[in-house]
Amino acid sequence: MGKYLPLAKDIIKNVGGKENINSLSHCVTRLRFVLNDEKLANDDVLKNMERVVTVIKSAGQYQVVIGNHVHDVYEDVCSVAKISGDINSKKDDNKSFKDKFFDMITGIFMPSLAVMTGAGMIKGFLALFVFF
């Protein structure tokens, strides 16, 4: 690792410092921060960084869109901030019933989404083959 250390340091600095990071995770293209105070984050600077695509605030998360190399950036951010991605968010207790409900529904259906998508594609191809 270490290839993205300057980027990781800049991201940490502009999300309000490592003290402002409550938890950190990532998906395929995004670093997903849960910040203690989103007002400390500097959106404009982050959006204009060279390897950052954009910044999105959604569902209590501050998401920094990086791209396909997000895992390497995530590792460097964790090492610079001296945090692990396994930190449980303290803000989970403050979530409303609606947010907890949608998190539960999402957790149930996300693992089966790929199977349903594949089955739908096979069904579509079979319909095309029958038609032709």
C-alpha positions as CSV (number, residue, x, y, z in Angstrom):
1,M,0.0,0.0,0.0
2,G,1.1,3.6,0.5
3,K,0.5,4.6,-3.1
4,Y,-2.4,6.8,-2.1
5,L,-1.0,8.2,1.2
6,P,-1.0,11.9,0.1
7,L,-4.7,11.5,-1.1
8,A,-5.6,9.7,2.2
9,K,-4.0,12.5,4.2
10,D,-5.9,15.2,2.2
11,I,-9.2,13.3,2.6
12,I,-8.8,12.9,6.4
13,K,-7.9,16.6,6.7
14,N,-10.9,17.7,4.7
15,V,-13.5,15.5,6.4
16,G,-12.6,17.3,9.6
17,G,-9.6,15.3,10.8
18,K,-9.4,11.8,12.3
19,E,-11.2,13.0,15.5
20,N,-14.3,13.7,13.4
21,I,-14.5,10.2,11.9
22,N,-16.9,8.0,13.8
23,S,-16.6,5.0,11.4
24,L,-15.4,4.2,8.0
25,S,-16.4,1.6,5.4
26,H,-16.3,1.3,1.7
27,C,-18.2,-0.2,-1.2
28,V,-17.1,-0.7,-4.8
29,T,-16.4,3.0,-5.6
30,R,-17.0,5.0,-2.4
31,L,-15.5,5.7,1.0
32,R,-18.4,5.8,3.4
33,F,-17.7,8.0,6.4
34,V,-20.0,8.4,9.4
35,L,-18.8,11.8,10.8
36,N,-19.4,13.2,14.2
37,D,-20.1,16.7,12.7
38,E,-20.6,17.0,8.9
39,K,-20.2,20.7,9.1
40,L,-16.5,20.3,9.7
41,A,-16.1,18.6,6.3
42,N,-14.9,20.8,3.4
43,D,-17.1,19.6,0.4
44,D,-15.6,22.0,-2.1
45,V,-12.0,21.0,-1.5
46,L,-12.9,17.3,-1.6
47,K,-14.9,17.7,-4.9
48,N,-11.9,19.4,-6.5
49,M,-9.3,16.9,-5.5
50,E,-7.6,15.2,-8.4
51,R,-8.6,11.6,-7.6
52,V,-12.0,12.3,-6.0
53,V,-15.0,12.1,-8.3
54,T,-17.5,13.8,-6.0
55,V,-19.0,13.9,-2.5
56,I,-22.4,12.7,-1.6
57,K,-24.3,13.0,1.7
58,S,-26.8,10.2,2.0
59,A,-28.5,8.2,4.8
60,G,-26.3,9.7,7.6
61,Q,-23.1,8.9,5.6
62,Y,-20.6,11.2,4.1
63,Q,-19.6,9.4,0.9
64,V,-16.4,10.3,-1.0
65,V,-16.6,8.8,-4.5
66,I,-13.1,7.5,-5.5
67,G,-13.6,4.9,-8.2
68,N,-12.3,1.4,-8.7
69,H,-9.1,1.9,-6.6
70,V,-11.2,2.7,-3.5
71,H,-9.9,-0.4,-1.6
72,D,-6.3,0.9,-1.8
73,V,-7.3,4.4,-0.7
74,Y,-9.4,2.9,2.1
75,E,-6.4,0.9,3.4
76,D,-4.3,4.1,3.4
77,V,-7.0,6.2,5.1
78,C,-7.3,3.5,7.8
79,S,-3.5,3.4,8.3
80,V,-3.1,7.2,8.4
81,A,-6.1,7.8,10.7
82,K,-5.1,4.7,12.8
83,I,-8.6,3.3,12.6
84,S,-10.1,0.0,11.6
85,G,-13.1,-0.2,9.4
86,D,-14.8,-2.6,11.9
87,I,-15.7,0.3,14.2
88,N,-19.4,0.2,15.0
89,S,-21.1,3.5,14.5
90,K,-22.2,5.2,17.7
91,K,-24.9,7.0,15.7
92,D,-26.8,3.8,15.1
93,D,-28.6,4.4,18.4
94,N,-29.7,7.8,17.2
95,K,-31.3,6.4,14.0
96,S,-35.0,6.8,13.6
97,F,-37.3,3.7,13.4
98,K,-37.7,4.3,9.7
99,D,-33.9,4.3,9.1
100,K,-33.5,1.1,11.2
101,F,-36.4,-0.5,9.3
102,F,-34.9,0.3,5.9
103,D,-31.4,-0.9,7.0
104,M,-33.0,-4.2,8.0
105,I,-34.9,-4.6,4.7
106,T,-31.7,-3.7,2.7
107,G,-29.7,-6.2,4.7
108,I,-32.2,-8.9,3.9
109,F,-32.5,-8.3,0.2
110,M,-29.0,-7.3,-0.8
111,P,-27.5,-10.8,-0.7
112,S,-30.2,-12.1,-3.0
113,L,-30.1,-9.2,-5.4
114,A,-27.4,-10.8,-7.7
115,V,-29.3,-14.1,-7.9
116,M,-32.6,-12.3,-8.8
117,T,-30.8,-10.2,-11.4
118,G,-29.2,-13.3,-13.0
119,A,-32.5,-15.2,-13.0
120,G,-34.2,-12.2,-14.7
121,M,-31.5,-12.1,-17.4
122,I,-31.8,-15.8,-18.1
123,K,-35.5,-15.5,-18.3
124,G,-35.1,-12.6,-20.8
125,F,-32.7,-14.5,-23.0
126,L,-35.0,-17.5,-23.0
127,A,-37.9,-15.3,-24.1
128,L,-35.8,-13.9,-26.9
129,F,-34.7,-17.4,-28.0
130,V,-38.4,-18.6,-28.0
131,F,-39.4,-15.5,-30.0
132,F,-36.7,-16.0,-32.7
